[in-house]
Amino acid sequence: MSEPTDTSDDTGTGRRPYGVGPAYPSRHTEFTSEPPPSRYAAAPAAAPAPAPVAPAREPDPAPTAAVSGAPSAPAAPATAPTPATTHQAPPGARSATEPEPSFTPSREFAVADGVRDVGLVFIGASMTAGYGDPKGLGWVGRVVARTQHPDLDLTAYNLGVRGNTSGDVVARWGAESHPRWKGRGERRLVVSVGAGDITSGMTMARSRLNLANVLDEATNSGIGVFVVGLTPTLDAEHNRKIEALAEAQADVCARRGITYVDCFRPLVSHDQWMADLAASPDRVHPGQAGYGLVAWLVLHNGWNDWLAIS
């Protein structure tokens, strides 16, 4: 798949967006006091083809420690994406004694033969809504435009709401998504949320819990799930908090075998991304070029594999 045209380097340097490596390894204790998760029920050891068992919800977090992250060591420069090795979040980040989740992860999502009638819902906040893009496409519109395929009868819905937190998404995703999926043969959900958790002072544990609950409820309902991570800002201190939350989100996804696209590390030192933010009216949301970069990362890091298209 070729890189979207609106992500090309207009400066003539020929620089392309950095690739994205595997999801962050879990370094849970380095950025939060949340105890290591122990919410999973062990899968039966020898039962033949058991039905998926719904996992227990993560414990309610203590109402302390707002989302924040201690300064971490600078990340090594990213390299060009290698889709064959970076599509799926690794199942590492799990201790030797922690039992495997007993539910069916989205990577085992079954698809029908022939042309598939797919309802594709995107849910999140202002970045999902494409706020600030003069073309009105955002990264969602660009991804959908490049997902048209002869094997897919695709109907896409953008349910991004500016200012939403992960708590808002927990409250509305089911009620708003299921009517869109009515009559569709295959249900897919793309989640991208979390920036509002930081600005609202939500705890790290609560933010993790909210994302985990959406993923668990969706996968246990037979819905394929894909997660797009947070993007960096121009503020170094705020970026440390974003990086910590992005790492937590990657860990939540890795524990469930759900694909997570890291947008923070490839863009935090990307000249075109930072220039686009600096030129935007609010210096927070990108313009056409920035949204094109996010779309490029999504399309080149597991998207086609997740949709089971060539």
Stockholm file with secondary structure:
# STOCKHOLM 1.0

chainA/1-310         MSEPTDTSDDTGTGRRPYGVGPAYPSRHTEFTSEPPPSRYAAAPAAAPAPAPVAPAREPDPAPTAAVSGAPSAPAAPATAPTPATTHQAPPGARSATEPEPSFTPSREFAVADGVRDVGLVFIGASMTAGYGDPKGLGWVGRVVARTQHPDLDLTAYNLGVRGNTSGDVVARWGAESHPRWKGRGERRLVVSVGAGDITSGMTMARSRLNLANVLDEATNSGIGVFVVGLTPTLDAEHNRKIEALAEAQADVCARRGITYVDCFRPLVSHDQWMADLAASPDRVHPGQAGYGLVAWLVLHNGWNDWLAIS
#=GR chainA/1-310 SS CCCCGGGSCTTSSCCCCCCCCSCCCCCGGGTCCCCCCCCCCCCCSSCSSCCCCCCCCCCCCCSCCBSCCCCCCCCCCCCSCCHHHHSSCCSCSCCTTSCCCCSCCGGGCCCCSSSEEEEEEEEESHHHHTTTCTTSCHHHHHHHHTCCCTTEEEEEEEEECTTCCHHHHHHHHHHHHHHHHTTCSEEEEEEECCHHHHHHTCBHHHHHHHHHHHHHHHHHTTCEEEEECCCCCSCHHHHHHHHHHHHHHHHHHHHHTCCEECCHHHHTTCHHHHHHHHHSSSSSSCCHHHHHHHHHHHHTTTHHHHHTCC
#=GC SS_cons         CCCCGGGSCTTSSCCCCCCCCSCCCCCGGGTCCCCCCCCCCCCCSSCSSCCCCCCCCCCCCCSCCBSCCCCCCCCCCCCSCCHHHHSSCCSCSCCTTSCCCCSCCGGGCCCCSSSEEEEEEEEESHHHHTTTCTTSCHHHHHHHHTCCCTTEEEEEEEEECTTCCHHHHHHHHHHHHHHHHTTCSEEEEEEECCHHHHHHTCBHHHHHHHHHHHHHHHHHTTCEEEEECCCCCSCHHHHHHHHHHHHHHHHHHHHHTCCEECCHHHHTTCHHHHHHHHHSSSSSSCCHHHHHHHHHHHHTTTHHHHHTCC
//
